[in-house]
Amino acid sequence: MAVKLSRGPLRIASLGALALAVCLPAAASGAGLGKLHLAYEGNTTTTTVDPPAQNSVDSYHPCPTSPGTPSPFGGGFEIGGGGFGTLFANSSGPLDQIPGTPKLDSWRVVVDDIGSVSGQRSYTEHAVCGKVRALGYEKKTQATPDDKRTVIKATCPASKHVLGGGALSESTFPGAQRLVATAPFDSGDKGSTPDDGWKIAIDTMTQAGQHATAYASCGKAGGLHYLSRGFKAAFPSNDGLRQCPNGEWIVGGGIAQAGPFGKQALVVNSFDSTQTAWSASIQKVNISGKTFPFTVTAICHK
């Protein structure tokens, strides 16, 4: 049963014992930047787990609640602590959290902890919020068969461009599903820009009969730049960063990868501290000595 540890802008629900939870709000620096009125929100929660126990931690953070409230374009996470490859994201997507609002207003992250090491954990959820014409959210839900990787695409209408996106796993059993990719994609139209929707990949390790949902935030905005950079995951843990050009701010971003099933753990997928780049960190699990490619994409705008 989920245990609610806090209320308000941030909620933490955990399956398992958490001895201590401390909220450390991050400043929403850069609020209202650029033509899209971008705001960067975030919150870090630290917990001490003792004794160690398998659990899932569910947390979220809202966009600003001032008049003309911005909406979430996208978001991400930073996860730290635990044993290597045992603390990772299974969901990262938009959420309707604030009572009385008829729209998605927050960014949610679900982290699975399947390790056996006592000690401190940290969970940060980040939201990129803004204002754009004709903002809408597309979603697609599919079954996720046991012992397979499932790829799900949510496509924007032809008149709109994707601003960000995310994933929601249905599993309630820690470690049953892993989020291994969440990034914009190109639908094969006349252009090759990955601006047509959002694609996720979920590795379902166990607990058959589950589902997952891909979300795409879509709007009408000119001047968006979709910039990708490829990397090779050659060591147990690899980091990637894609920088926006000078004078541009990050709108959203994501990571795609081509590693083997069940061998990756995503621990970072978020804007960086300057809010002008998208960063990602992927951990390889029990595949030392082998390499596989991954790509980080930044969506940028002045």
Secondary structure, DSSP 8 states (H G I E B T S, - for coil): --EE---SS---EESS--SEEEEEE---TTTTBTTTTBEEEEEEEEEEESS---EEEEEEEE---SSS--EEEEEEEEEEESSTTSEEEEEEEEE--STT-SS--EEEEEEEE-----EEEEEEEEEEEE--EEEEEEEEEEEE-TTEEEEEEEE--TT-EEEEEEEEE---STTSEEEEEEEEE--SSSS--S-SEEEEEEEE-S-SSEEEEEEEEEEE-SS-EEEEEEEEE-SSEEEEEEE--TT-EEEEEEEEE---TT-EEEEEEEE-TTSSEEEEEEEE-S-TT--EEEEEEEEEE-
